[in-house]
Each structure stands twice: as C-alpha cells, then as structure tokens.
C-alpha cells in the first residue's frame, strides 16, 4: 500500500483505489452509491483528473473506513488512532454535553481503578 510517488495528487489517487479495492473490495459504482457521489466522480478522483472537495473527501474516507489523513498521505495507518482504541470510535458523534459526560465518566472509572490498585497492594 505504499505510494509510488511523493506527489500529493498521486498519493491520494493511489490510496483511494487501494482502499476501495483492497480494504473494502468495492467497485467504483459501489463506492459512489455509498457516498452519494456520481460514479464518474469516483473515476475522476482515481484517475487524478479531479480533486474532491473537503466534504467529498470525508464521504470517501467514511465509506472506506479510513481517515482523511490516510487518503491524503499524512498517515500510514488507514484506520487511524480511533480504530486502534475502539473507545474513541464514536466520540465525534456525541454532542458537546455528552462528550463532557463521557469524559467525566472516564475520569471516574480511572479513579476507581486507582483505588482498586491501591487496595491490592
């Protein structure tokens, strides 16, 4: 999955195709359907004749289960840190209020673990 060029446009088109074919095993038409983009747009992105907008880049990354950083060549890890630790996978979907509640609960659990470790010693 290593890009053969340092040109950002080449890296993007190669990684898009690799993620589609090897990671998700999708056709261009299937990827287009999952993203809501025209199949011709996916073909143009992979050919390097067009560049996606930011919104379309996010749609592509989401449909392929990779990060935008991976598609852009900024990361070698297709899944990113969120997949490395599944606890963070859906954090971006939370409202600010619920994100704060989740952080508070994580702190509470960490304190509980500290207490339990202290009792075990």
Steps between C-alpha positions, in 0.01 A plus 500: 500500500799729473453788261738500206523878483551791736252712304196553728259453208662169412496386862130583530392320184711193585372479855141555392524210256685278749247566775212436264639184339706339775354619829130517414493293180256740334448594138504867405121482459457351848720769656305766311173359633630494860620860478215643295748617235465438127707200384678730255630707793655195665661408166638854460639502856678169440633617164629819661309723258290653780548565868218451750361781712555474874146365548549239230838403646327434832226298328762288325699444819187406696379257233844339481547487879828691476610840621528805278863520614561155355342594165707819488827321582540656844471167680605146418223361723176466301283468810667765711517510877123477538507143375808420706294567810130435430394708800556812286321374187170687550616799706459734202129413487433625853362841589728723706288427806524123456871522418555678833293235680707225335824671605370536857404133506844398368663702780271331752595154368870589510464608863319174581784304340757696701312423822477131414872483418577672831294244689677212324843614619 
